[in-house]
Amino acid sequence: MNREIDFDKMQGLAPAIVQDVASGEVLMLGFMNREACERTLSTGYVTFFSRTRNQLWTKGETSGNRLKLVAATIDCDRDTLLLQVEVEGAGLVCHEGTRSCFTKPIFRNGPRVDPRGVQS
């Protein structure tokens, strides 16, 4: 089985979905290049590649809301990562001060289901 990530499909980058390991909640999406992925795996803390600043950045460097890596998997096409994490600090992952970056609904058809399967 090939466990290599295909960074060539997106010009050296791969999307990295960040999920809370305990709740299953999707917290954010970032991009990794090979170096960011290697640093994440070697340090145990999530590091991304900033497309706007063209540099690596470790989540929580300034806020203290670090993402401790628990597990990492790749998808069937080997071009997207799923990072399961424990959030350290106050638990606010988004730069807007919320736990998740996914807080702005654009469509919903039917009841909302949270990660634990509870409808609301």
N, C-alpha and C positions, 0 to 999 in steps of 0.2 A: 504494500500500500504506500502510495506517495504522499508524504506529509508536508511537502514543500509548498509554500504559499506562492501563487503566481502574481508577482508584482508587475509583470509586464503588460497586463491587460489594461491598466489605467495609468500608464506612463510612470511606473515606479511606485504607485500607491495602491493600498487596499483599504476598503471601508472596514471599520472596527466598531461593531455594535457592543455597547456596554450594558450589561444586565446585572441587577442585584441578585446575588446567588440565593439569598434567603426568600425573597418575595417573588422573583421572576420578573419584576418591573424593568422595563427598558428605560435606562437612564439617559443615554446620549449616544450619538454617533460621531466618531472622529475618523481621521485617516492616518494610516501608518505607512511609512516606507520601511525598507528592510532594517535600517538602523534603529528606528523607533521600536520595531517588533523585537529585535534582539535585546535592546535595553529593557523593554518590558519583561521579557522572559528571564533576563539575568538578574534584575533588581527586585522583581515581584511587585512593582508598581507601574501603572499604566502610563506610557509615554506615547504621545502622538507627534505627527508631523504637521506643523501649521502651514497651510497653503498660502495664507496671506503674508505671514512673516518669513516664510521659507526657512524654517528652523524647527528643531525638536522642542517639545515642551512637555513636562511631566505634570499631569493633572494634580492640582492641589499645591503646587510649589508656593504660591502666595496665600491662598485661602486656607490651607490646612485640610481641605476636604479631598484627601487623597483616595485613590482607587487601588486597593490591595487586590492583586490578582489571585483568584482561587483556581480558575480553570480557563483554558483557552482551546477553542476548536475552530476548524475551518469548514466551510461549506463544501458541497459536492463538486463545485467548479474550482475549488482551491483559490478563490479570489476575494473572499470576505471572511473576516474573523468574528467570532462571538466570544467576548471576554466576560466571564462571570466574576464578579468582584464583591468585596466588602467595602463599604464606604466608611472612611475614617473622618474624624472631625465632626462638624455639625450636621453632616449628611446632606448638605446642599450641593448638588452636582452642577447645576446650570449656573452660568454667569449672571443670570437674572434673579438668582436667589431662591430657586425652587429645587426640589429634589430631583426632578426629571426635566430634561429639555423639551419633552413632548407634552406640552400643556395647552396648546392652541388648537382646539377642534376645528376641522374644516368640513367634516361629514360624519353623520352617525345614522344608521338605519336600525332601529330596534334598541333594546336596553343595553346599557353599558355593562361590560363584564370586566371586573378587576382581575389582576393576575392570579388571585386565589380562587377564581370561578364564581364569585359572588355578583349577582346582578344588582344594578341600582337604577 
